[in-house]
């Protein structure tokens, strides 16, 4: 069975529900768990808020990986050159703000701190404006039973080709040694790394890695 990837420019409500569920399952309902107060019931709505931030404003792209005879097994959310996740009030009002209202004050206060440190690290690592001029990966995931079948790599390659066609770099960030090894294996380069405050209730910091692939070049 082969994996194919396509962009979904105008997903239906049912498709958004399906894609949020795929992402939640990919992360075993632990995506930014601390920042959501450990409430697994918020996982799918939180990930859907990422997707609707892209589709409501038309500022992002949803790509899906499909397996013959199975259907959608992976989802990736990208923001192309000139656009940024949560870069506009319209994006925030498409679900993000509503999720924030459901959180404890401790978690609600952590998010702007995290996002500020995250933006600062990315700008420091790449240089001013590089991320905004890139194809930027916001979130990617494959359902557990179909991981290690090439879906994640296919989703990356699909966006990589789009970035190359418009002479833009491809950028992403991650945490964790396993993820770092995966993106290095896909020929991403580490542009920088640094500490970001961990979400409650965890003390201290987590190390975030900033990656780039120079798809703006003729040969990369």
Backbone torsions as a table, in degrees:
resi	resn	phi	psi	omega
1	UNK	NA	136.8	-176.7
2	UNK	-108.0	151.9	178.8
3	UNK	-97.2	131.8	174.7
4	UNK	-122.2	152.6	-178.3
5	UNK	-125.2	140.8	175.9
6	UNK	-145.6	156.5	174.0
7	UNK	-88.9	143.3	178.3
8	UNK	-115.4	94.5	-172.1
9	UNK	-72.2	-31.5	-177.7
10	UNK	-135.3	70.9	-176.5
11	UNK	-66.2	144.1	175.8
12	UNK	-75.4	170.8	176.9
13	UNK	-60.9	-39.8	179.4
14	UNK	-65.3	-38.8	178.9
15	UNK	-67.8	-41.4	177.4
16	UNK	-59.9	-41.6	177.4
17	UNK	-61.3	-44.6	179.9
18	UNK	-63.7	-44.6	-176.5
19	UNK	-68.4	-37.2	176.4
20	UNK	-64.4	-37.8	179.3
21	UNK	-67.5	-41.1	177.5
22	UNK	-58.9	-45.7	-179.9
23	UNK	-65.6	-43.0	179.1
24	UNK	-61.0	-42.5	178.3
25	UNK	-66.0	-37.4	179.6
26	UNK	-59.7	-37.1	179.8
27	UNK	-96.1	11.2	179.2
28	UNK	52.1	39.0	177.5
29	UNK	56.5	37.5	178.7
30	UNK	-129.4	21.4	-179.0
31	UNK	-70.3	115.9	-176.2
32	UNK	48.8	43.4	-174.5
33	UNK	-56.2	-44.0	-179.8
34	UNK	-62.2	-38.8	179.6
35	UNK	-69.3	-14.9	176.6
36	UNK	-105.8	14.2	178.4
37	UNK	68.8	19.6	-179.8
38	UNK	73.9	11.2	-177.0
39	UNK	-85.0	101.2	-177.5
40	UNK	-66.2	-22.8	178.5
41	UNK	-66.9	-17.5	179.2
42	UNK	-90.7	-7.6	-174.8
43	UNK	-60.9	-53.2	-178.4
44	UNK	-65.6	-45.6	176.5
45	UNK	-60.7	-36.7	179.6
46	UNK	-64.6	-45.9	179.5
47	UNK	-70.5	-33.5	174.7
48	UNK	-63.9	-36.5	177.6
49	UNK	-61.5	-33.0	173.8
50	UNK	-63.3	-46.4	-177.5
51	UNK	-66.0	-43.0	-178.5
52	UNK	-71.8	-24.9	173.2
53	UNK	-59.9	-35.3	179.9
54	UNK	-78.4	-44.8	-171.8
55	UNK	-80.5	-34.1	-177.9
56	UNK	-63.2	-38.5	-176.7
57	UNK	-99.2	-13.2	-176.1
58	UNK	72.3	17.6	-175.5
59	UNK	-93.8	-7.8	-179.8
60	UNK	-130.5	176.3	-178.8
61	UNK	-131.4	136.0	173.5
62	UNK	-105.0	124.8	176.6
63	UNK	-115.7	138.5	179.1
64	UNK	-123.4	144.4	174.2
65	UNK	-104.7	131.2	-177.8
66	UNK	-122.4	143.3	178.5
67	UNK	-110.9	132.6	179.9
68	UNK	-50.8	128.7	176.7
69	UNK	79.7	-3.2	-177.7
70	UNK	-119.3	-48.1	-176.4
71	UNK	110.2	-152.0	-175.7
72	UNK	-72.1	123.6	179.2
73	UNK	-120.6	-9.9	-179.3
74	UNK	-150.5	151.4	-178.5
75	UNK	-139.1	141.0	173.5
76	UNK	-134.5	140.8	177.4
77	UNK	-115.4	124.6	-177.8
78	UNK	-125.0	152.1	169.8
79	UNK	-121.5	123.0	-176.7
80	UNK	-80.7	179.0	-178.1
81	UNK	-52.9	133.3	178.8
82	UNK	91.8	-3.9	-177.9
83	UNK	-129.5	154.6	-175.5
84	UNK	-145.4	139.9	176.3
85	UNK	-59.2	129.7	-178.0
86	UNK	62.4	26.2	-179.2
87	UNK	-79.9	-9.1	-179.7
88	UNK	-135.6	157.4	176.2
89	UNK	-61.5	-35.4	-179.3
90	UNK	-61.9	-39.5	176.9
91	UNK	-63.0	-45.0	-178.1
92	UNK	-64.1	-34.8	-178.5
93	UNK	-79.2	-4.9	-178.7
94	UNK	-87.4	14.5	176.6
95	UNK	143.0	-30.4	-177.7
96	UNK	-61.7	-51.6	-177.6
97	UNK	-60.0	-35.1	-179.5
98	UNK	-67.5	-35.6	175.7
99	UNK	-67.3	-43.7	-179.0
100	UNK	-58.3	-34.9	-179.9
101	UNK	-66.1	-21.2	-177.9
102	UNK	-87.8	-7.4	-174.1
103	UNK	-89.7	160.5	173.0
104	UNK	-66.6	157.4	177.1
105	UNK	-56.0	-36.9	-179.7
106	UNK	-62.0	-46.5	179.4
107	UNK	-69.6	-41.1	-179.6
108	UNK	-61.1	-36.6	179.4
109	UNK	-73.5	-27.2	-178.5
110	UNK	-70.0	-37.0	-173.3
111	UNK	-58.5	-51.2	178.8
112	UNK	-63.3	-32.2	176.2
113	UNK	-64.4	-48.0	179.1
114	UNK	-60.4	-49.6	-176.9
115	UNK	-63.3	-35.7	177.2
116	UNK	-66.4	-46.1	178.3
117	UNK	-64.4	-38.9	179.1
118	UNK	-61.6	-49.8	179.1
119	UNK	-61.4	-40.6	-179.2
120	UNK	-63.9	-43.3	179.7
121	UNK	-64.3	-43.0	-178.3
122	UNK	-64.0	-45.3	179.6
123	UNK	-64.3	-39.4	178.7
124	UNK	-65.6	-38.6	-176.4
125	UNK	-73.0	-45.6	-175.8
126	UNK	-88.4	-32.1	-165.8
127	UNK	102.6	154.6	-174.6
128	UNK	-58.8	129.5	172.2
129	UNK	82.6	-6.8	-177.0
130	UNK	-66.2	-46.5	179.6
131	UNK	-60.4	-43.8	-178.4
132	UNK	-64.5	-24.2	178.4
133	UNK	-92.4	7.4	-174.7
134	UNK	-109.4	172.7	162.4
135	UNK	-86.9	114.2	-172.1
136	UNK	-112.2	128.3	178.2
137	UNK	-84.3	122.1	178.1
138	UNK	-93.6	-43.0	178.4
139	UNK	-158.2	145.7	178.6
140	UNK	-146.8	144.0	178.6
141	UNK	-164.5	149.9	176.0
142	UNK	-125.6	139.1	-179.1
143	UNK	-59.7	143.1	-172.0
144	UNK	-54.0	-39.4	-175.1
145	UNK	-71.9	-10.6	179.3
146	UNK	-122.7	19.7	174.3
147	UNK	-74.2	158.1	-179.4
148	UNK	63.7	31.1	174.7
149	UNK	-118.8	9.7	175.7
150	UNK	96.4	0.6	-177.4
151	UNK	-66.9	-45.1	-179.4
152	UNK	-62.2	-45.4	178.9
153	UNK	-63.2	-36.8	179.3
154	UNK	-67.6	-38.7	177.5
155	UNK	-64.5	-40.9	177.6
156	UNK	-64.7	-46.1	-177.6
157	UNK	-62.5	-36.8	180.0
158	UNK	-61.2	-46.9	179.1
159	UNK	-72.1	-36.7	177.7
160	UNK	-56.1	-44.6	179.7
161	UNK	-66.0	-38.2	178.1
162	UNK	-65.2	-42.5	179.0
163	UNK	-62.3	-44.2	-179.3
164	UNK	-62.3	-35.7	-177.7
165	UNK	-67.1	-23.8	178.6
166	UNK	-110.5	13.1	177.6
167	UNK	56.9	47.0	177.8
168	UNK	-119.8	146.9	174.0
169	UNK	-71.7	166.0	176.4
170	UNK	-114.9	129.9	-172.3
171	UNK	-133.4	153.0	176.1
172	UNK	-163.5	169.0	175.5
173	UNK	-134.6	154.0	178.7
174	UNK	-157.3	169.6	172.3
175	UNK	-130.6	155.9	175.8
176	UNK	97.2	135.9	-177.3
177	UNK	-59.9	-38.6	-178.9
178	UNK	-63.0	-46.1	-179.8
179	UNK	-64.8	-38.4	177.8
180	UNK	-59.3	-44.8	179.5
181	UNK	-63.7	-39.3	-179.3
182	UNK	-62.3	-49.0	-176.2
183	UNK	-70.6	-32.0	173.5
184	UNK	-64.2	-37.8	179.5
185	UNK	-66.8	-22.9	178.2
186	UNK	-91.8	10.8	174.2
187	UNK	77.0	21.7	169.2
188	UNK	-79.1	148.9	177.9
189	UNK	-108.4	143.5	176.0
190	UNK	-76.5	117.9	177.6
191	UNK	-87.8	-23.6	179.6
192	UNK	173.1	173.3	176.7
193	UNK	-156.8	163.2	179.4
194	UNK	179.9	168.5	-177.3
195	UNK	-79.5	139.2	174.8
196	UNK	-126.9	137.8	-178.9
197	UNK	-59.8	128.1	179.6
198	UNK	-70.0	151.7	179.2
199	UNK	-71.2	156.8	175.5
200	UNK	-63.3	146.9	7.3
201	UNK	-96.4	17.1	-173.3
202	UNK	-78.1	135.4	177.4
203	UNK	-80.5	161.9	171.8
204	UNK	76.7	-153.0	-173.3
205	UNK	-124.0	167.0	170.3
206	UNK	-121.7	148.0	-178.9
207	UNK	-89.3	122.4	178.1
208	UNK	-106.2	138.6	179.0
209	UNK	-110.9	136.0	-178.5
210	UNK	-108.4	124.6	-175.5
211	UNK	-117.2	153.3	174.2
212	UNK	-145.0	147.0	168.7
213	UNK	-123.6	129.4	-172.7
214	UNK	-85.0	64.1	180.0
215	UNK	-73.4	-4.0	174.8
216	UNK	-75.5	-14.0	-178.3
217	UNK	-88.4	154.2	178.3
218	UNK	-60.1	-41.9	176.8
219	UNK	-124.4	133.3	-177.1
220	UNK	-142.7	NA	NA
